[in-house]
Amino acid sequence: MSEPIVWLTIFVLSVFVGIEVISKVSSTLHTPLMSGANAIHGIILLGAILVTGTTDNAVAVAVGLVAIVLAAVNMVGGFVVTDRMLQMFVRKKVSTGSTTGGGSTTGGSSTTGGGPTTGGGPSTGGGA
C-alpha cells in the first residue's frame, strides 16, 4: 500500500473515532474539554511557529502562515467561548438597600415611606 493511502486511511479512521468520542460526552464535561482543547491549540500554534521559522521553502512558509493564523483564531475563539460558558455559572450580585423610601426626608407619617426597616431589614446595613 502506498504511503498517501495509509495516511488518508488513518485520517478517515481518526475522524470517525473523534465523532464517536465527542458525541458521547455529557454536557457537564464540555467546559473542561474546551479548556483542554485550548491548551492543545496553544501547543499547535507553538509548533506551527517553530516549523514555519525553520523552513526555507516558500510554499512551506505560506502553509505555515495559514496554520499559524488558523491556530491563533481557533485558540482565541476557544478561550472566548470558555469564558462565556463560565460566565453562565457566576452568581449575579444582589443589590442591597435602596435610597428610596427612607422616610426621613419626606416628612410624611410613620405609615408611609417604609420606616427604619426599608432596604432589607437591620441585617443588611453592613454595620459593626
Number of C-alpha atoms within 10 A of each C-alpha: 5 6 8 9 10 10 11 11 12 11 12 11 11 12 12 10 11 11 10 11 10 11 8 8 11 8 7 8 9 14 15 11 14 16 17 13 16 20 15 14 20 17 14 17 21 15 15 20 17 13 12 20 13 10 12 9 9 10 10 15 18 12 12 21 16 13 18 20 14 13 21 17 13 17 22 14 13 19 16 12 15 18 13 11 14 11 11 9 8 8 7 8 6 6 7 10 14 10 8 11 16 17 18 13 9 10 9 10 11 11 8 12 17 15 14 14 13 17 19 12 10 11 9 12 11 7 6 3
